[in-house]
């Protein structure tokens, strides 16, 4: 998952890099949580 958010004020980028870091951190956390088994309790049985 990759998203690009750009917030500009008078031509100055404020949140472009920070948004990418947050999204990457959430993706990494979910990937490792699934590998360790932390997300199994939240899964709905089929």
PERAGI-V973012 format. One record per backbone hydrogen bond with DSSP energy under -1.0 kcal/mol. CO is the residue of the C=O (numbers start at 1). NH is the residue of the N-H. E is the energy in kcal/mol with one decimal. If there is no record, write none. Layout:
co->CO nh->NH e->E
co->CO nh->NH e->E
This chain:
co->7 nh->14 e->-3.0
co->9 nh->12 e->-1.2
co->12 nh->9 e->-1.8
co->15 nh->19 e->-2.1
co->16 nh->20 e->-1.3
co->17 nh->21 e->-2.0
co->18 nh->22 e->-2.2
co->19 nh->23 e->-2.2
co->20 nh->24 e->-2.2
co->21 nh->25 e->-2.2
co->22 nh->26 e->-2.3
co->23 nh->27 e->-2.3
co->24 nh->28 e->-2.4
co->25 nh->29 e->-2.5
co->26 nh->30 e->-2.5
co->27 nh->31 e->-2.1
co->28 nh->32 e->-2.4
co->29 nh->33 e->-2.8
co->30 nh->34 e->-2.2
co->31 nh->35 e->-1.7
co->32 nh->36 e->-2.2
co->33 nh->37 e->-1.6
co->33 nh->38 e->-2.7
